[in-house]
């Protein structure tokens, strides 16, 4: 991906996020240094270079859109980039901060700030793709640095990489990890979550929390029903679905369904008590 003798240009931009996905990129260490010898990294504030207005071949975006200024800045980045790639849960699905989408953000702001009219905050925290065209989405909380490096090399070669959206369960089989749902009864989200993490939680006898978003053809309704039938309260089922990637379908739709069931049950109890 060059123009004559010009080296490919890369930028990494931050929006509303915790910087974790940028750190995953930085933690590549020597492979990142090797990459820097073949491309020009023009903007990556976490690493040093700052030139947000630079025209680049690949623009990586970490974080969600939370303010009107975010949206305007993002549109400018899109215009100056050949490829635009989202990094991690915040950029691809709104992230943890999208939990506020389930509530009245204006009420929160007025309860915290003495002059809420000065706070520039959109009603919802949204994924990058809801504002501009995205060429590639890399999920994770945080994203895998190796996956980012592989995607970068593919785009430098002139094509978009294939991203595996098979379920974590398949990765558990490849890693010969014992199923924590079957062996320990843990409420694992692995059956409906995309792989990419190497099944790191189940390999250490922990249940998956859906860091990498929904798997292809994920039957979220069946898993939610199983969790409830296994004794998990409806509120906890909803929280599992509306967590790291709660703004992404089908997690969002199913999570709201279970949240509504809580409200309905609460209403019935009030009527019975009244």
Secondary structure, DSSP 8 states (H G I E B T S, - for coil): --BTTB--EEEEEE-BS-SHHHHHHHTTTHHHHHHHTTSEEEEETTTS---TT--EEEEEEESBB-SHHHHHHHHHHHHTEEEEEEEHHHHHH--GGGGGGGS-HHHHHHHH-TTGGG----SS-B-GGGTS--SEEE-BTTB-HHHHHHHHHHHHTTS-------BHHHHHHHTT---HHHHH-----GGGBB--S-SHHHHTT-----TT-B-TT--HHHHHHHHHHTT--HHHHHHHHTSTTTTSTTHHHHHHHHHHHHHHHHHHHHHHH-
